[in-house]
Amino acid sequence: MLIIINVQSGCAAMIFADTLTFGLSVDLGPVECDQLNEASGIAMSRQYTNVLWSHNDSGDESRIYAMSIKGKHLAIFQLQEVEAIDWEDIACGPGPDASLSYIYIADMGDNRAKRKIKSVYRVPEPSLPQLPQKSILPIKTFDRIQFNYPDGIRDAETLMLDPSSRDIYIVSKREQQVKVYRLAYPQSVETINTAEIVATLPFSWAVGGDISPDGNEMLIKTDSSVYYWKKSDTAPITAFFSTPDLVSVPYTQELQGEAICWYHKSLGYFTVSEEPWRIENNEAHVMFYPRLTLMDINQDRRFDIADITYCLEYIADLRPLPKMPVLPDINHNNRVYIEELIYGLQMLIQGVQANQ
């Protein structure tokens, strides 16, 4: 499907709807922790297999929350002697010590355009307690990366990390064509860094984003859409911004959805909403959008009717599942059953309809 969107600046961008790479949303469960009620960002742990890190929007203390990919509460950590002004996004990836994984937290929201200096906190990813805890665990060791923009005060809610270069990317929010800024590694923790403008994108209201663990795919979310970019292994990160067109991927609009991140090995992506207090039945859920090749049961590098047949035969005990790198477990309940069969059929029908 092809949509034309007119940007007020006078240029037109084509938006191609990609319904063949990722599937529709799967509800993995509610966010269990009552204190995490304005999840403004999420990031996939690099230290644990099925752990998401998140944080609240403005109004909370300097806390990060660990939960399972099904929304179950695991732990709360708090950065010591830090005021959280307007935390907007979070990312996980490498940092100064190659043996560690780091969490990056962006305190850069600025609805009223009054803050000249913004901050990104870089925290070695903490170890989780063996059992879920409601007590708050302190974080005493972290870096504060302060920065400003070269073209005036900006409001931004999108923080991304290039895992290859360790450069930080920030996308502004409110312009008719949002700007992409870079804080090149190594970022100073002693002086104020000035971000570099590297691209302009033909849409507005960017509220979250993430670069895949291998650095070759990127997602940026608005309040109503998710845009997707892909590049080759050898291409630089700037290749993401070289095309004038956009590709949208599936997104089920949430009440106030701002948070998005990749799953391990780029096998899909997650979104989580805030819980607007003015709206009843506002419980936030973890939503998962699987890469459809996750359902490639016969391992011929594509998802088609042969995989549906294989799944049906497996459920009927007519043949075993082959050895696969990742179990085609769409709803993450550690089994492949009728839910995966129904979901696969739905996505196959959707793909046929998209090609008509």
N, C-alpha and C positions, 0 to 999 in steps of 0.2 A: 504494500500500500504506500502511496506517495502523497504527501501533504505539502502544500506551499504555505510558508508563513512569511508575512511581510514585517520587516523590522522598521521601526519608525525612522531610523537613520537613512532609509532609502534603499538599502540592499535587501535582497530576498534570499532566504536559505531554504533549500529543499530538505525535508525531514522524511527519511525512509523508515518505516516501521518494520523492525526485524522481529518476526514471530517464529523463527526457525532455530535460533541459537539458544534462547532461554525459554523456560516454560512459565506458565502463569503462577501466581502466588500460592504457596502452601502455608497454612497457619500452623506454626509449631507450638503455640501456646502463649498464655499471657505473661507479662513481666511481673514476676512474683513480688519483688521488693517494693513495698509501699512508698519508700522514700525516693525511689527512682520514678518520679511521676512527670518529669519533663525531659525525657531522653532526647537530647539535642544532637548527639553523635554516638556512633558505635564503631568499634574496631575489633577485628579478629585477632585473638592472641597468637603470637608467634612461638610462645613457650608451651602452650597447652592446645590439645587437639580441638576441643569443642567448647571453648570459652570465649565469650564476648565481653569487651570492656565498654562501659558507657559512662555518661555523666549527665547531670541536669543542666538546664539552661540557667539564666541569671536567677538569683534568689537563693541558691544553695550555698553551702560552704565548699571548700576546695576538695571535693570528694570524687573519687572514681569508684565505679561499681562493677564487680565481676558477676556474670551470670552465665548459665549454660546456654547453648544455642536454642534450647526450648524454654528459655526465660526463667529458669530456676535460680534463686538467689544463691550466691556462693560467698561473697565477701564485700566489705566496704573498706577502702583505704582513703586516708586524708593527707594531703600535702601540708606539712607543718609550716606555720607562720606565713601563709599565703592567703590573700584575699581574692576570692573568685568573683570578678566583676561581671563578666558576661561570657562564660565558656560556651563555645559554639560547635566545636568539632574535635575529633580525636582520631589518631592513627597509630598503628603499630609497625615497627620495622627496625632496621639496623641503626646504629649510632656510633659514637666514638670508640667504644670497645667492641671489637668484632665478635667477641664471645657472648655478648649479651643481646637480648631483645629490649627495645625501648618503647615506651608509650609517649606520644606527643599530644599535648592538650592545648588547644588554641583559645586563649582569652582575647578575643578580637571582635566581639559583637559591639556595635556602636550605632544604635538606632537613631540617636540624635546628633551624630557626627561631632562629638566633642573630644574624643580621645586621640591625641596625636601619637601616642606611643602604645603599641599593643604588645602582647607577649605570647610566646609558645613555651610551655613547660615540657622539658624532656626528662622522663623518669625511667630508670631501669625497671623493666617489668617485674613486679614483685611476685614472690612465690605465694601460692594460695594455701590456706590452712587445709588440713586433711578433711575436716568437716565444715559445713557452712557455718558462718558466724555472723551474728547481728552486731557485735561490738565493732567499733571502728579502729582499724589498725593504722598506725602512723607511718608516713613516708618522710624521712628526714633528708635523703640524698636525692638531689635533682638539679638540673640546670634551668635557668631562665634565659630564654632568647628574646630580647626586646627588639622591636623593629618599628619602622614607619614606612609610609608609602612615598614614592617620588612625586606623586601628582595630587597630593592633598589627602585629607582624611577620608577613609573609606569604611563602610560597614561590610563585613565578610562573615560567612558561616561555613566555608568549605576549606578544609585543610587536607592536603595529600602529601605523601612522602614517596619520592622515587627511591626504591630499594637499592638500585645500582649505584647512584651517585650520592645518596643521602641528602639531596637537595629537597627543600620544603617548598611546596606549591600552595598558593592561596588564591581563591577565586572570589572576586567581589560579588556583591549581592544585588544592588538596587539599580544599576545602570541599565539602559535599554539593551546595550551590548556589554556584558560583563567582561572584566579584565582578569587575566591570569598573571600572578606575580610569583617571582622565585626568590627564595633565600638560599643562596648557594652554600654548599658545605665547604669548609667548616664554618658554621655560623658562630659569630662572636658571642661569648657570654659575659664579656667585660664592657663592651660598648654597644651602642644602638646600631642595628643593622638597617640599611635602606634596601627595601625590596626592589627588584628589577622587573619591569613590565616585559612579559615574553609573548603575550598573545591577547587577542580580543575574540570573544565568542558571540555568535549571533542569537543570544537569548538573554532573558533577565531572570532575576529572583533565584539565583543558585543558593541552595540551602545545605548541600552536603556533597561529598565525593570521596573517591578512593581509587588508588592505583593498585593493580593486582600484585600479588607476591612476586611474580616473575618480571614485573615492570612493563609488560607488553599490552595490557588492557587498562582502560580507565572508564570510570562511571562518574557522572555528575548529575545530581538530582535537583530538580526544581520542585515547587510545591505540587505540581501536577504531572510531571514527566521524569523519566530517567533516560539520559543520553549515554551512548556507548561508543568508545573508540578502540581500535586495535591497530597494532604496528608489528613489524617483524622484530626478531631478536636483535638484529644488528642496527636497526634504525634508532636515532636519538629520540629522546622524550618529546622533542619539538615536533616530531612527525604526527603526534596526536592533533596538533593544531593547524596542520597544513591544508586540510580539506575545508572548503566552504560549506559543505553539506553536513547534516546531522543524521544520526541513526538513533531512533528511540527503541527501547526494549521494554518488556512488560512491567507494568506497575499498577497495582491496585491502590487507588488514592485513599490515604488515611486521613484521620481527623485533623492532624497537624503534623504531618510526617516530614522530618528533616534529616533523619539519620540513615546512612547507607554504608555498607562495607562488603568486601569480597569474602567468600568462603575460602577455605583452604584449597590450594591448587587451582584456584579460579573455577571451582566446580559449581558456582552459582553466586548469588548475592543475597544479603539480608537487608531488610528495612525495619525500623521501629518508629512508632509515633510518640509524640508527647501526649499527655492526657489533659486536654483543655478543661479547666475547672468549671466553665460555664455550661458544659455539655454533659447530660446524663449518659450513663452507660459508655463511659469514655475510656475503658480499660485498654491499655496498650498491649499489642501482641507482637511477637517476633514473626515476621513474614519471610519466607524463603522462596527464592526464584531459582530453581535448579537449571544448570546447563543440561540441555536435552541429551547430549552424548553420555551423561551419567546413566541413561537408560539403554545404552548400547550393550545389551547383554551378550549378543553373539560376537561382539568385538570386531566389527568390520568398519569401525570408525564413522558410523553414521547411525541415526535413529530412524527406524522404519518399521513396517509391518512384521518383518522377521523377528524383531525384538519383542513385539507384542505376543507373537506366537510362542516364542521361547518362554516368556514370562508365564503365559497360560499353562504351558506344559510343565513348567517347574511347580506352579501352584497345585497342579493336578498330580504331582509326584510321578510324572512320566519321564523326567530327565533332571539331572542335578544342575545347579548353577556352575558355570565355568569359574576358574580362578580369575578374579578381577581385581584390579588395583584398589577400587573402591566399590563397596556394596551399593547397588542401585536402590538405596533406601531413601525415598523421596521425603517421607515424613519423619525420618530419624528416630524410628522406634526399634532399630536393630533387627529388622526382618524385612523380607520382600514378600508381599502378600497382595490381596485383592485391591488394596488402595493404590499400589503402584500400577497394577494392570489398568484400573479405571483411569488413573491420571495419564498414563501413557496413551490410552485410546483417545482421551480428550485432546491431548497435544497433537496427536497424529491427525485428527479431524481438523483441528485448527490450522495445521500446516497445509492441508489440502485446500481448505477454504481460502487461505491467504494467497495461494498460487492460482486461483481461478480468475 
